[in-house]
Each structure stands twice: as C-alpha cells, then as structure tokens.
C-alpha cells in the first residue's frame, strides 16, 4: 500500500509539473465554476498569478457571449451528463485588448459516482485591435510584468524572479515571452531597455522600480 501511495504521489507531481508547463491556458474548477487550480498561462490571460485565481468564478473572468450556453451546461451537469462542453467567451486581456475565444470544459473524476471537477481549457480565437492612438508596443503592462522587468533590470535570474513573485520559473518565462512578442524584443537586455523607454521602469532609480513605487 505504501508503494502504491508513493507512486500516486509521484504521478501527481509529474502531472502538476506538466500542468504548469502547458502553453495553453488551463484551469481545474469545481462543478460550480470556481477555480481550484490554474496554470501560469491561464493566470497571464487575467493579468495575475495562479494563486490569486483560486476561488474566482471562471465565468466572471471570461464572459459568456451567449447566456443560453451556460444554462444548458448547468442543466447537463446537474443531471451528471459527462460530455465536453464549450462556451464562447470574451475577456479583457492585460493591456486593455478585448479578446474572443472558447472555453472547453471536460468533467473529470475518479469514479462515475463522484461529483466531477471541470478541466477547463481556453482557446484564443481573435482580439480587437487597439486604436491607432494606442499601438500594441505601448500598451500598459500588468503589475506582474512590471515587477518581473524591475527584477531583471536589477540583475535577477529567472529563478530569483520566480521566488520574488511567487511564480514558477515557467510562469516567469511565459510572461517574458509575451512581452518579447508584444515589443519585438529579441533578448532580455532589449526588454529592459524598452521598459525604460516606455516609462514602465523609472530612470535614475536604484534598485529599479516602476513609477507607482515612488508614491
């Protein structure tokens, strides 16, 4: 029995490691839609950390485009139907961009009799372009992105940035990749330089910080 328990723990840890590294936004919710667990990709879509998503209603984070879809899913879950459910959603991503996509929910449980949890995955279909007065490169960064940039400017490694922000190293890397793509930066030096140029980091201040830090 001890060996079985040890193997179960080992596989659980491997699953959680894979969960954190998946590039697609994924969360595990209870049957009512409250987030139990979220990966860094899902948290990044909401401009926060995985831990701060815990307990949030997934349908408050991502607004359904058709209320009837949610009503049908709720009824099916009450009847313990085990099918894949899809909901068209929209949400405000970091930087103010309005995005559109689809949430897919799969009921999962150890046995048919158990009340299922929901494995929720988010597919991003499109986003509404920013106005010409606010080009993508100048879209405001999230507080988490600004914190990571300040740590990099101070010479922090990915591991240290992860410790300071309570993210995993994969979570930090995910945020940096998003910033690199948004700003067209090819390395971290360019990211830090762009952060100073755009006013995300305050020039002439050590240790590096964001303008709000001065308040």
N, CA, C and O of each residue as an XYZ file, in Angstrom:
860
protein
N       0.825     -1.207      0.000
C       0.000      0.000      0.000
C       0.865      1.265      0.000
O       0.548      2.241     -0.679
N       1.968      1.237      0.774
C       2.859      2.399      0.808
C       3.457      2.655     -0.560
O       3.601      3.805     -0.975
N       3.808      1.586     -1.263
C       4.370      1.752     -2.599
C       3.329      2.357     -3.541
O       3.654      3.234     -4.342
N       2.083      1.897     -3.451
C       1.023      2.448     -4.290
C       0.822      3.934     -4.009
O       0.628      4.735     -4.923
N       0.872      4.282     -2.720
C       0.689      5.687     -2.352
C       1.849      6.533     -2.878
O       1.646      7.644     -3.368
N       3.058      5.999     -2.772
C       4.230      6.731     -3.243
C       4.172      6.933     -4.758
O       4.512      8.004     -5.261
N       3.737      5.893     -5.481
C       3.619      6.019     -6.930
C       2.549      7.041     -7.301
O       2.706      7.804     -8.254
N       1.465      7.044     -6.538
C       0.395      8.007     -6.803
C       0.893      9.431     -6.618
O       0.584     10.313     -7.419
N       1.675      9.658     -5.544
C       2.233     10.988     -5.297
C       3.196     11.381     -6.407
O       3.201     12.527     -6.855
N       4.010     10.429     -6.851
C       4.977     10.694     -7.923
C       4.269     11.121     -9.198
O       4.660     12.102     -9.832
N       3.230     10.388     -9.575
C       2.500     10.725    -10.796
C       1.737     12.031    -10.652
O       1.587     12.777    -11.620
N       1.255     12.309     -9.447
C       0.571     13.583     -9.224
C       1.541     14.743     -9.414
O       1.200     15.745    -10.042
N       2.747     14.609     -8.873
C       3.740     15.670     -9.016
C       4.143     15.866    -10.470
O       4.344     16.995    -10.918
N       4.261     14.764    -11.208
C       4.586     14.872    -12.628
C       3.474     15.567    -13.396
O       3.730     16.379    -14.285
N       2.240     15.240    -13.044
C       1.094     15.867    -13.713
C       1.055     17.367    -13.436
O       0.766     18.161    -14.332
N       1.347     17.754    -12.191
C       1.339     19.179    -11.847
C       2.453     19.923    -12.573
O       2.268     21.066    -12.992
N       3.620     19.274    -12.724
C       4.722     19.897    -13.449
C       4.331     20.121    -14.907
O       4.596     21.182    -15.473
N       3.701     19.118    -15.508
C       3.247     19.255    -16.889
C       2.166     20.326    -16.997
O       2.145     21.105    -17.949
N       1.274     20.357    -16.017
C       0.191     21.343    -15.977
C       0.753     22.757    -16.025
O       0.240     23.604    -16.755
N       1.805     23.017    -15.251
C       2.407     24.353    -15.211
C       3.084     24.724    -16.523
O       3.152     25.900    -16.879
N       3.590     23.714    -17.249
C       4.376     23.991    -18.448
C       3.557     24.050    -19.725
O       4.067     24.463    -20.767
N       2.291     23.643    -19.662
C       1.447     23.676    -20.856
C       1.243     25.122    -21.292
O       0.888     25.976    -20.479
N       1.466     25.395    -22.577
C       1.346     26.760    -23.085
C      -0.106     27.211    -23.167
O      -0.389     28.405    -23.068
N      -1.026     26.273    -23.346
C      -2.448     26.633    -23.412
C      -2.967     26.993    -22.026
O      -2.633     26.314    -21.055
N      -3.774     28.043    -21.909
C      -4.381     28.377    -20.612
C      -5.307     27.250    -20.145
O      -6.237     26.866    -20.854
N      -5.040     26.724    -18.942
C      -5.807     25.599    -18.406
C      -6.099     25.852    -16.935
O      -5.272     26.416    -16.218
N      -7.280     25.432    -16.488
C      -7.650     25.522    -15.079
C      -8.494     24.310    -14.699
O      -9.127     23.683    -15.548
N      -8.488     23.997    -13.412
C      -9.390     22.986    -12.871
C     -10.383     23.716    -11.986
O      -9.991     24.457    -11.084
N     -11.678     23.508    -12.243
C     -12.733     24.188    -11.490
C     -13.645     23.165    -10.820
O     -13.714     22.012    -11.244
N     -14.349     23.597     -9.764
C     -15.360     22.712     -9.212
C     -16.589     22.757    -10.113
O     -16.610     23.487    -11.104
N     -17.602     21.985     -9.771
C     -18.761     21.859    -10.644
C     -19.533     23.169    -10.773
O     -20.344     23.322    -11.686
N     -19.286     24.124     -9.857
C     -19.952     25.420     -9.917
C     -19.139     26.467    -10.684
O     -19.593     27.596    -10.870
N     -17.931     26.085    -11.127
C     -17.115     27.006    -11.908
C     -16.078     27.766    -11.122
O     -15.395     28.618    -11.690
N     -15.925     27.490     -9.813
C     -14.896     28.162     -9.009
C     -13.533     27.536     -9.304
O     -13.398     26.313     -9.316
N     -12.530     28.371     -9.541
C     -11.195     27.886     -9.896
C     -10.525     27.216     -8.690
O     -10.403     27.815     -7.621
N     -10.098     25.979     -8.879
C      -9.346     25.254     -7.858
C      -7.858     25.329     -8.115
O      -7.060     25.375     -7.179
N      -7.483     25.342     -9.387
C      -6.080     25.305     -9.793
C      -5.983     25.915    -11.181
O      -6.814     25.629    -12.044
N      -4.970     26.758    -11.407
C      -4.778     27.365    -12.723
C      -3.301     27.356    -13.072
O      -2.451     27.480    -12.191
N      -2.993     27.209    -14.348
C      -1.588     27.233    -14.749
C      -1.163     28.671    -15.081
O      -2.024     29.540    -15.212
N       0.140     28.942    -15.219
C       0.603     30.314    -15.479
C       0.007     30.929    -16.734
O      -0.223     32.137    -16.782
N      -0.246     30.107    -17.757
C      -0.815     30.643    -18.998
C      -2.217     31.190    -18.766
O      -2.574     32.236    -19.308
N      -3.015     30.485    -17.960
C      -4.366     30.968    -17.653
C      -4.293     32.243    -16.808
O      -5.035     33.197    -17.045
N      -3.395     32.251    -15.823
C      -3.255     33.435    -14.975
C      -2.799     34.644    -15.789
O      -3.240     35.765    -15.535
N      -1.918     34.419    -16.766
C      -1.419     35.525    -17.584
C      -2.545     36.171    -18.383
O      -2.521     37.382    -18.602
N      -3.529     35.393    -18.821
C      -4.660     35.956    -19.556
C      -5.469     36.908    -18.673
O      -6.162     37.798    -19.166
N      -5.365     36.702    -17.365
C      -6.116     37.541    -16.416
C      -5.221     38.582    -15.754
O      -5.690     39.352    -14.916
N      -3.938     38.617    -16.119
C      -3.024     39.606    -15.560
C      -2.727     39.405    -14.095
O      -2.570     40.379    -13.358
N      -2.645     38.148    -13.648
C      -2.400     37.883    -12.232
C      -1.571     36.611    -12.085
O      -0.988     36.134    -13.058
N      -1.517     36.063    -10.877
C      -0.786     34.835    -10.610
C      -1.767     33.689    -10.425
O      -2.933     33.924    -10.108
N      -1.314     32.444    -10.618
C      -2.218     31.302    -10.444
C      -2.893     31.258     -9.076
O      -4.080     30.944     -8.983
N      -2.147     31.572     -8.010
C      -2.715     31.511     -6.670
C      -3.862     32.484     -6.470
O      -4.804     32.189     -5.734
N      -3.793     33.642     -7.117
C      -4.843     34.651     -6.949
C      -6.104     34.347     -7.752
O      -7.131     35.002     -7.573
N      -6.025     33.361     -8.629
C      -7.221     32.948     -9.355
C      -8.051     31.961     -8.551
O      -9.231     31.757     -8.839
N      -7.434     31.345     -7.537
C      -8.135     30.315     -6.766
C      -9.393     30.894     -6.109
O      -9.338     31.912     -5.420
N     -10.520     30.225     -6.338
C     -11.788     30.659     -5.766
C     -12.579     31.603     -6.653
O     -13.753     31.858     -6.386
N     -11.955     32.128     -7.708
C     -12.667     33.033     -8.620
C     -13.606     32.244     -9.524
O     -13.334     31.088     -9.850
N     -14.694     32.857     -9.923
C     -15.638     32.231    -10.841
C     -15.111     32.379    -12.261
O     -14.896     33.494    -12.736
N     -14.905     31.251    -12.940
C     -14.304     31.299    -14.271
C     -15.179     32.076    -15.249
O     -14.661     32.662    -16.200
N     -16.499     32.091    -15.037
C     -17.391     32.811    -15.943
C     -17.512     34.286    -15.591
O     -18.190     35.032    -16.297
N     -16.868     34.719    -14.513
C     -16.710     36.142    -14.253
C     -15.418     36.646    -14.895
O     -15.322     37.803    -15.307
N     -14.436     35.762    -14.970
C     -13.172     36.115    -15.615
C     -13.327     36.158    -17.128
O     -12.739     37.007    -17.798
N     -14.120     35.243    -17.657
C     -14.349     35.135    -19.096
C     -15.866     35.170    -19.337
O     -16.572     34.213    -19.021
N     -16.346     36.261    -19.888
C     -17.788     36.477    -20.007
C     -18.374     35.677    -21.163
O     -17.896     35.791    -22.292
N     -19.407     34.863    -20.901
C     -20.054     34.104    -21.980
C     -20.710     35.052    -22.980
O     -21.302     36.060    -22.594
N     -20.604     34.730    -24.240
C     -21.220     35.554    -25.278
C     -22.688     35.180    -25.484
O     -23.460     35.951    -26.054
N     -23.065     33.985    -25.011
C     -24.461     33.555    -25.092
C     -24.850     32.918    -23.760
O     -24.323     31.866    -23.397
N     -25.761     33.546    -23.039
C     -26.161     33.039    -21.721
C     -26.802     31.660    -21.808
O     -26.692     30.860    -20.880
N     -27.472     31.382    -22.923
C     -28.158     30.090    -23.056
C     -27.183     28.926    -23.043
O     -27.530     27.825    -22.616
N     -25.947     29.168    -23.516
C     -24.943     28.107    -23.479
C     -24.683     27.662    -22.049
O     -24.621     26.465    -21.769
N     -24.531     28.621    -21.146
C     -24.232     28.324    -19.751
C     -25.400     27.603    -19.094
O     -25.200     26.668    -18.318
N     -26.618     28.035    -19.403
C     -27.798     27.393    -18.816
C     -27.884     25.928    -19.218
O     -28.218     25.075    -18.395
N     -27.585     25.632    -20.480
C     -27.642     24.238    -20.942
C     -26.582     23.388    -20.253
O     -26.836     22.240    -19.887
N     -25.389     23.960    -20.078
C     -24.309     23.220    -19.423
C     -24.649     22.958    -17.961
O     -24.435     21.854    -17.460
N     -25.179     23.975    -17.273
C     -25.542     23.814    -15.864
C     -26.578     22.704    -15.695
O     -26.484     21.897    -14.770
N     -27.557     22.666    -16.582
C     -28.577     21.632    -16.515
C     -27.963     20.252    -16.754
O     -28.304     19.294    -16.061
N     -27.061     20.148    -17.726
C     -26.421     18.867    -18.026
C     -25.583     18.380    -16.854
O     -25.556     17.183    -16.568
N     -24.896     19.300    -16.168
C     -24.069     18.910    -15.030
C     -24.927     18.452    -13.859
O     -24.570     17.514    -13.146
N     -26.061     19.119    -13.665
C     -26.969     18.693    -12.590
C     -27.461     17.268    -12.822
O     -27.711     16.519    -11.878
N     -27.594     16.910    -14.107
C     -28.041     15.560    -14.456
C     -26.873     14.583    -14.570
O     -27.051     13.428    -14.957
N     -25.651     15.071    -14.222
C     -24.431     14.262    -14.254
C     -24.104     13.718    -15.645
O     -23.561     12.622    -15.782
N     -24.438     14.489    -16.659
C     -24.028     14.120    -18.002
C     -22.530     14.376    -18.141
O     -22.027     15.402    -17.684
N     -21.837     13.464    -18.758
C     -20.377     13.595    -18.887
C     -20.011     13.788    -20.359
O     -19.630     12.852    -21.061
N     -20.138     15.005    -20.781
C     -19.809     15.361    -22.156
C     -18.836     16.526    -22.132
O     -18.586     17.123    -21.085
N     -18.294     16.840    -23.292
C     -17.452     18.029    -23.407
C     -18.349     19.229    -23.678
O     -19.200     19.190    -24.566
N     -18.151     20.302    -22.900
C     -18.984     21.488    -23.028
C     -18.136     22.652    -23.524
O     -16.990     22.819    -23.107
N     -18.701     23.448    -24.408
C     -17.978     24.576    -24.983
C     -18.781     25.861    -24.822
O     -19.994     25.881    -25.029
N     -18.089     26.928    -24.452
C     -18.726     28.225    -24.245
C     -17.910     29.294    -24.968
O     -16.707     29.420    -24.738
N     -18.554     30.055    -25.830
C     -17.894     31.185    -26.487
C     -17.788     32.331    -25.478
O     -18.778     32.699    -24.845
N     -16.596     32.887    -25.334
C     -16.368     33.908    -24.311
C     -15.590     35.093    -24.871
O     -15.000     35.033    -25.950
N     -15.613     36.169    -24.095
C     -14.768     37.323    -24.378
C     -14.231     37.837    -23.051
O     -14.854     37.627    -22.010
N     -13.103     38.496    -23.074
C     -12.499     38.998    -21.851
C     -11.522     40.104    -22.179
O     -11.088     40.260    -23.320
N     -11.186     40.870    -21.153
C     -10.239     41.973    -21.290
C      -8.868     41.483    -20.872
O      -8.640     41.220    -19.692
N      -7.962     41.358    -21.811
C      -6.615     40.871    -21.531
C      -5.747     42.008    -20.996
O      -6.114     43.174    -21.142
N      -4.593     41.692    -20.374
C      -3.671     42.738    -19.933
C      -3.321     43.668    -21.091
O      -3.073     43.211    -22.206
N      -3.300     44.959    -20.827
C      -3.054     45.925    -21.883
C      -4.339     46.489    -22.461
O      -4.301     47.370    -23.319
N      -5.496     45.980    -21.991
C      -6.769     46.531    -22.438
C      -7.323     45.956    -23.712
O      -8.359     46.415    -24.193
N      -6.657     44.949    -24.284
C      -7.133     44.349    -25.520
C      -8.316     43.431    -25.224
O      -8.262     42.623    -24.297
N      -9.375     43.556    -26.006
C     -10.525     42.670    -25.850
C     -10.318     41.434    -26.705
O     -10.131     41.533    -27.917
N     -10.351     40.269    -26.072
C     -10.119     39.027    -26.785
C     -11.374     38.180    -26.840
O     -12.279     38.312    -26.015
N     -11.402     37.312    -27.829
C     -12.508     36.389    -28.014
C     -11.960     34.976    -28.131
O     -10.874     34.766    -28.672
N     -12.712     34.014    -27.626
C     -12.256     32.643    -27.718
C     -13.311     31.681    -27.240
O     -14.502     31.989    -27.234
N     -12.858     30.508    -26.839
C     -13.780     29.456    -26.435
C     -13.225     28.703    -25.239
O     -12.071     28.275    -25.240
N     -14.058     28.548    -24.219
C     -13.731     27.709    -23.078
C     -14.286     26.314    -23.338
O     -15.448     26.152    -23.711
N     -13.440     25.315    -23.137
C     -13.874     23.926    -23.243
C     -13.763     23.292    -21.867
O     -12.703     23.341    -21.244
N     -14.852     22.697    -21.388
C     -14.883     22.089    -20.057
C     -15.169     20.599    -20.177
O     -16.153     20.190    -20.793
N     -14.289     19.791    -19.576
C     -14.473     18.343    -19.540
C     -14.657     17.906    -18.095
O     -13.769     18.148    -17.277
N     -15.776     17.270    -17.747
C     -15.948     16.744    -16.384
C     -14.959     15.609    -16.134
O     -14.821     14.707    -16.961
N     -14.268     15.655    -14.987
C     -13.306     14.609    -14.631
C     -13.502     14.217    -13.163
O     -13.736     15.072    -12.308
N     -13.401     12.910    -12.884
C     -13.491     12.405    -11.517
C     -12.947     10.992    -11.495
O     -12.784     10.362    -12.540
N     -12.663     10.492    -10.290
C     -12.103      9.154    -10.159
C     -13.121      8.071    -10.499
O     -12.766      7.039    -11.067
N     -14.396      8.305    -10.150
C     -15.448      7.339    -10.445
C     -16.662      8.063    -11.018
O     -16.787      9.281    -10.899
N     -17.544      7.303    -11.636
C     -18.745      7.889    -12.229
C     -19.644      8.488    -11.159
O     -20.351      9.462    -11.417
N     -19.621      7.916     -9.963
C     -20.499      8.374     -8.891
C     -20.025      9.677     -8.265
O     -20.835     10.427     -7.719
N     -18.718      9.962     -8.334
C     -18.185     11.165     -7.700
C     -18.683     12.428     -8.404
O     -18.916     12.431     -9.612
N     -18.841     13.499     -7.624
C     -19.136     14.800     -8.220
C     -17.917     15.249     -9.019
O     -16.825     15.345     -8.459
N     -18.071     15.522    -10.291
C     -16.893     15.812    -11.114
C     -16.326     17.209    -10.888
O     -17.031     18.137    -10.491
N     -15.038     17.322    -11.152
C     -14.417     18.640    -11.320
C     -14.448     18.943    -12.812
O     -14.786     18.075    -13.616
N     -14.105     20.145    -13.176
C     -14.108     20.531    -14.583
C     -12.701     20.917    -15.018
O     -12.090     21.819    -14.445
N     -12.196     20.233    -16.028
C     -10.924     20.600    -16.642
C     -11.245     21.606    -17.738
O     -11.844     21.261    -18.757
N     -10.839     22.857    -17.518
C     -11.225     23.958    -18.404
C     -10.013     24.431    -19.205
O      -8.963     24.738    -18.641
N     -10.173     24.485    -20.519
C      -9.110     24.966    -21.402
C      -9.621     26.157    -22.208
O     -10.784     26.194    -22.612
N      -8.745     27.119    -22.435
C      -9.118     28.343    -23.154
C      -8.405     28.398    -24.498
O      -7.180     28.308    -24.575
N      -9.198     28.547    -25.552
C      -8.624     28.756    -26.882
C      -8.877     30.191    -27.303
O     -10.024     30.638    -27.323
N      -7.821     30.916    -27.639
C      -7.941     32.312    -28.064
C      -8.161     32.336    -29.571
O      -7.336     31.837    -30.335
N      -9.292     32.926    -29.995
C      -9.612     32.968    -31.422
C      -9.197     34.279    -32.072
O      -8.639     34.289    -33.169
N      -9.475     35.382    -31.388
C      -9.212     36.686    -32.012
C      -9.148     37.742    -30.940
O      -9.504     37.499    -29.786
N      -8.695     38.911    -31.324
C      -8.698     40.052    -30.407
C      -9.012     41.309    -31.188
O      -8.692     41.425    -32.371
N      -9.643     42.247    -30.505
C      -9.986     43.530    -31.135
C      -8.762     44.423    -31.111
O      -8.161     44.647    -30.060
N      -8.404     44.922    -32.261
C      -7.193     45.741    -32.369
C      -7.322     47.005    -31.543
O      -8.413     47.556    -31.393
N      -6.190     47.463    -31.005
C      -6.165     48.732    -30.284
C      -6.310     49.880    -31.270
O      -6.021     49.732    -32.457
N      -6.755     51.015    -30.774
C      -6.907     52.189    -31.630
C      -5.534     52.683    -32.062
O      -4.544     52.395    -31.389
N      -5.447     53.424    -33.177
C      -4.157     53.940    -33.646
C      -3.443     54.781    -32.591
O      -2.216     54.873    -32.601
N      -4.204     55.396    -31.679
C      -3.579     56.251    -30.653
C      -2.892     55.438    -29.577
O      -2.133     55.982    -28.776
N      -3.156     54.111    -29.548
C      -2.548     53.269    -28.521
C      -1.988     52.017    -29.159
O      -2.571     50.943    -29.004
N      -0.853     52.117    -29.885
C      -0.269     50.951    -30.539
C       0.086     49.876    -29.538
O       0.297     50.148    -28.356
N       0.150     48.621    -30.040
C       0.374     47.484    -29.151
C       1.663     47.613    -28.362
O       1.724     47.219    -27.197
N       2.711     48.172    -28.997
C       4.000     48.249    -28.308
C       3.936     49.146    -27.084
O       4.758     49.025    -26.176
N       2.924     50.079    -27.057
C       2.833     50.998    -25.939
C       1.701     50.634    -24.983
O       1.397     51.402    -24.070
N       1.074     49.479    -25.180
C       0.015     49.056    -24.273
C       0.595     48.899    -22.873
O       1.709     48.396    -22.723
N      -0.145     49.325    -21.836
C       0.382     49.225    -20.483
C       0.624     47.777    -20.080
O      -0.144     46.883    -20.435
N       1.693     47.560    -19.340
C       1.987     46.215    -18.862
C       1.212     45.970    -17.567
O       0.741     46.908    -16.923
N       1.092     44.716    -17.204
C       0.423     44.375    -15.951
C       1.378     44.611    -14.785
O       2.589     44.678    -14.996
N       0.868     44.738    -13.567
C       1.751     44.883    -12.406
C       2.750     43.734    -12.293
O       3.897     43.953    -11.906
N       2.328     42.511    -12.626
C       3.246     41.374    -12.554
C       4.355     41.509    -13.582
O       5.518     41.243    -13.277
N       4.009     41.923    -14.808
C       5.031     42.112    -15.838
C       6.022     43.195    -15.426
O       7.229     43.045    -15.617
N       5.506     44.292    -14.858
C       6.378     45.384    -14.420
C       7.317     44.916    -13.316
O       8.491     45.285    -13.297
N       6.803     44.106    -12.400
C       7.624     43.580    -11.295
C       8.748     42.708    -11.838
O       9.890     42.811    -11.390
N       8.426     41.850    -12.803
C       9.437     40.975    -13.390
C      10.491     41.793    -14.121
O      11.682     41.499    -14.021
N      10.064     42.818    -14.856
C      11.015     43.667    -15.577
C      11.946     44.393    -14.611
O      13.139     44.523    -14.883
N      11.413     44.866    -13.486
C      12.244     45.543    -12.492
C      13.283     44.590    -11.918
O      14.431     44.978    -11.700
N      12.888     43.352    -11.674
C      13.827     42.360    -11.145
C      14.919     42.051    -12.165
O      16.088     41.926    -11.802
N      14.544     41.928    -13.440
C      15.547     41.683    -14.483
C      16.526     42.847    -14.581
O      17.732     42.646    -14.727
N      15.993     44.073    -14.499
C      16.860     45.248    -14.584
C      17.861     45.286    -13.441
O      18.947     45.850    -13.577
N      17.493     44.681    -12.308
C      18.399     44.628    -11.153
C      19.345     43.437    -11.221
O      20.149     43.226    -10.314
N      19.250     42.653    -12.303
C      20.170     41.533    -12.483
C      19.662     40.192    -11.993
O      20.436     39.239    -11.903
N      18.383     40.095    -11.675
C      17.839     38.836    -11.156
C      17.810     37.766    -12.233
O      17.565     38.048    -13.406
N      18.063     36.535    -11.813
C      17.902     35.385    -12.696
C      16.420     35.011    -12.755
O      15.598     35.532    -12.001
N      16.105     34.098    -13.668
C      14.720     33.614    -13.753
C      14.296     32.974    -12.437
O      13.172     33.179    -11.977
N      15.196     32.196    -11.828
C      14.872     31.522    -10.569
C      14.588     32.525     -9.462
O      13.639     32.356     -8.696
N      15.412     33.576     -9.375
C      15.181     34.575     -8.330
C      13.885     35.348     -8.589
O      13.130     35.630     -7.658
N      13.630     35.689     -9.859
C      12.391     36.391    -10.194
C      11.175     35.548     -9.818
O      10.157     36.071     -9.365
N      11.297     34.242    -10.012
C      10.200     33.344     -9.642
C       9.968     33.371     -8.136
O       8.825     33.426     -7.681
N      11.054     33.331     -7.359
C      10.917     33.362     -5.894
C      10.296     34.676     -5.430
O       9.436     34.686     -4.549
N      10.736     35.787     -6.026
C      10.274     37.103     -5.593
C       8.809     37.362     -5.945
O       8.133     38.136     -5.268
N       8.320     36.712     -7.008
C       6.952     36.962     -7.470
C       5.998     35.826     -7.140
O       4.812     35.901     -7.460
N       6.506     34.762     -6.495
C       5.688     33.596     -6.147
C       5.172     32.868     -7.385
O       4.129     32.215     -7.338
N       5.908     32.981     -8.495
C       5.589     32.225     -9.701
C       6.541     31.042     -9.817
O       7.519     30.948     -9.075
N       6.254     30.147    -10.743
C       7.241     29.133    -11.116
C       8.186     29.763    -12.134
O       7.890     30.821    -12.688
N       9.320     29.116    -12.378
C      10.226     29.637    -13.405
C       9.549     29.630    -14.770
O       9.793     30.513    -15.592
N       8.700     28.635    -15.011
C       7.961     28.597    -16.278
C       6.985     29.762    -16.373
O       6.757     30.303    -17.455
N       6.407     30.147    -15.232
C       5.498     31.286    -15.225
C       6.211     32.579    -15.590
O       5.695     33.388    -16.361
N       7.413     32.769    -15.025
C       8.207     33.963    -15.358
C       8.562     33.960    -16.841
O       8.433     34.978    -17.521
N       9.008     32.812    -17.334
C       9.375     32.699    -18.749
C       8.197     32.996    -19.648
O       8.351     33.622    -20.697
N       7.019     32.550    -19.240
C       5.814     32.805    -20.040
C       5.560     34.308    -20.163
O       5.288     34.803    -21.256
N       5.647     35.031    -19.050
C       5.438     36.482    -19.090
C       6.480     37.157    -19.973
O       6.152     38.075    -20.726
N       7.735     36.711    -19.889
C       8.797     37.320    -20.686
C       8.592     37.067    -22.172
O       8.858     37.940    -22.998
N       8.118     35.872    -22.513
C       7.852     35.581    -23.919
C       6.739     36.467    -24.466
O       6.814     36.946    -25.598
N       5.705     36.679    -23.653
C       4.604     37.549    -24.088
C       5.092     38.984    -24.299
O       4.714     39.635    -25.273
N       5.933     39.475    -23.382
C       6.473     40.819    -23.535
C       7.377     40.914    -24.761
O       7.322     41.896    -25.501
N       8.205     39.897    -24.975
C       9.103     39.892    -26.133
C       8.317     39.926    -27.434
O       8.684     40.624    -28.379
N       7.231     39.163    -27.470
C       6.397     39.145    -28.670
C       5.702     40.484    -28.882
O       5.604     40.966    -30.010
N       5.217     41.087    -27.787
C       4.500     42.355    -27.876
C       5.415     43.490    -28.318
O       5.020     44.350    -29.105
N       6.641     43.482    -27.803
C       7.563     44.584    -28.074
C       8.575     44.286    -29.175
O       9.344     45.168    -29.556
N       8.586     43.077    -29.682
C       9.551     42.727    -30.723
C      10.973     42.677    -30.214
O      11.908     42.966    -30.961
N      11.154     42.314    -28.949
C      12.493     42.250    -28.340
C      13.083     40.859    -28.536
O      12.380     39.859    -28.393
N      14.365     40.792    -28.860
C      14.999     39.501    -29.123
C      15.709     38.928    -27.910
O      16.090     37.757    -27.920
N      15.898     39.735    -26.847
C      16.545     39.224    -25.645
C      16.122     40.083    -24.445
O      15.383     41.057    -24.585
N      16.609     39.694    -23.274
C      16.177     40.376    -22.049
C      16.753     41.775    -21.929
O      16.131     42.652    -21.328
N      17.934     41.995    -22.494
C      18.506     43.335    -22.475
C      17.612     44.311    -23.229
O      17.386     45.437    -22.785
N      17.103     43.859    -24.388
C      16.192     44.714    -25.159
C      14.888     44.936    -24.411
O      14.313     46.022    -24.474
N      14.416     43.912    -23.701
C      13.189     44.066    -22.925
C      13.344     45.156    -21.871
O      12.474     46.015    -21.726
N      14.456     45.121    -21.135
C      14.695     46.118    -20.093
C      14.843     47.511    -20.708
O      14.314     48.487    -20.175
N      15.563     47.601    -21.830
C      15.742     48.892    -22.495
C      14.395     49.466    -22.941
O      14.133     50.658    -22.782
N      13.543     48.593    -23.504
C      12.224     49.057    -23.943
C      11.372     49.484    -22.743
O      10.603     50.441    -22.835
N      11.508     48.779    -21.626
C      10.744     49.125    -20.428
C      11.100     50.531    -19.943
O      10.220     51.289    -19.535
N      12.385     50.878    -19.988
C      12.790     52.240    -19.604
C      12.294     53.256    -20.634
O      11.823     54.333    -20.268
N      12.398     52.911    -21.932
C      11.990     53.838    -22.989
C      10.497     54.144    -22.928
O      10.081     55.261    -23.236
N       9.693     53.166    -22.536
C       8.240     53.348    -22.483
C       7.758     53.878    -21.141
O       6.564     54.115    -20.959
N       8.692     54.066    -20.189
C       8.298     54.594    -18.891
C       7.754     53.553    -17.934
O       7.193     53.892    -16.892
N       7.918     52.276    -18.288
C       7.478     51.209    -17.377
C       8.386     51.172    -16.153
O       7.920     50.953    -15.035
N       9.681     51.387    -16.366
C      10.655     51.488    -15.281
C      11.100     52.939    -15.151
O      11.178     53.666    -16.141
N      11.389     53.349    -13.930
C      11.749     54.741    -13.668
C      13.252     54.958    -13.848
O      14.041     54.339    -13.136
N      13.667     55.816    -14.776
C      15.101     56.095    -14.963
C      15.708     56.745    -13.717
O      15.027     57.471    -12.993
N      16.979     56.481    -13.480
C      17.701     57.128    -12.398
C      17.359     56.631    -11.016
O      17.700     57.289    -10.033
N      16.704     55.502    -10.901
C      16.311     54.962     -9.596
C      16.962     53.595     -9.401
O      16.935     52.752    -10.298
N      17.546     53.384     -8.222
C      18.118     52.069     -7.889
C      17.703     51.692     -6.461
O      17.805     52.515     -5.552
N      17.239     50.465     -6.262
C      17.037     49.429     -7.276
C      15.927     49.812     -8.233
O      15.078     50.643     -7.907
N      15.929     49.205     -9.423
C      14.927     49.561    -10.434
C      13.508     49.396     -9.883
O      13.227     48.490     -9.099
N      12.630     50.295    -10.316
C      11.244     50.235     -9.880
C      10.339     50.863    -10.905
O      10.804     51.473    -11.867
N       9.051     50.717    -10.703
C       8.065     51.307    -11.596
C       7.620     52.639    -11.026
O       7.773     52.863     -9.826
N       7.067     53.544    -11.850
C       6.699     54.878    -11.364
C       5.795     54.859    -10.141
O       5.940     55.712     -9.266
N       4.867     53.914    -10.055
C       3.947     53.886     -8.916
C       4.661     53.622     -7.613
O       4.160     53.971     -6.544
N       5.861     52.993     -7.693
C       6.608     52.691     -6.480
C       7.028     53.947     -5.728
O       7.300     53.904     -4.528
N       7.078     55.088     -6.463
C       7.557     56.320     -5.840
C       6.485     56.979     -4.968
O       6.768     57.848     -4.143
N       5.219     56.523     -5.186
C       4.139     57.171     -4.439
C       4.221     56.827     -2.975
O       3.393     57.282     -2.186
